């Protein structure tokens, strides 16, 4: 799973997280949801990832309707 923590509450229904492998191919995000009742933490269920590089892009809308977006990369090593 991917777990993203924000400084204020997020509206999950207006937010999106995308995941791509090192070649740029999109990988399926199965479920985007809060971490329990904490609206500051979004969790995206993803498939098991083999070794390689990945890029996450995200766009979220906070409870006060402020939109923000970003991206980051990470590497899986096994």
N, C-alpha and C positions, 0 to 999 in steps of 0.2 A: 504494500500500500504506500501511497504518497501521502504525507501529512504536512499541510501548510498552516502555519500559525500567523495570525494577523493581530494588529494592535486594537482593533475594534470588531464588533460583531458584523458578520457577513450574511447577505441574503443568498442562500444556496441556489434558489430557483433562478437567479439572474447571473450566476457565476459559472465559469467554465475553466476546466483544467485539461490540457492536451499533453500527450507524451509521444515523442518520436525517438526512433533509434538513431544511431550514428549515420546511417544512410539517408535519414530524413523521412523514413516510412512511419506513418502514424500507427500507434498501438492503441488498443481498445481500453478505454476507461469504463469499467463496468458499473460503477456506482459512485456518485459524488454525494457526500453526506457530512453532517457535523460529527465531531468526536464527542459522542454522548450528547449532553445538553450544552456544551461549550460552543457558542456561535462564533467564537474567534478562531476556531480550528476546523479546517476542512480536510476531509480524508477522501482520497480517490482510490478505489480498488483497482489494481492492475494485475495483469498476468505475471507469472514467474518470469523473471528477466535473466537471460543468459549474460555471460560476461560481455562487456562492451560499453560504449558511450551512449548517453541519452540526453535529451533536451526536454525540459518541461516549460510550457508557456501557460500563463494563467491570466484570467480577467475576472475580477470580482467587483461586486457592488456592495457597499456597506449599508448598514441600517439607515443611515442618513442620506442615502442615494448617491454617495460619492463613489465614482468608478475609478479603479486603478488596475494596472496590469504590469506584467513583468515576465521574466524568464530566467532560467538557470540550468546549468548542466551538471551531470554527475556520471560517475563511472562505476560499473559493477565489476568486481574482480572475484573470481572463485578459485 
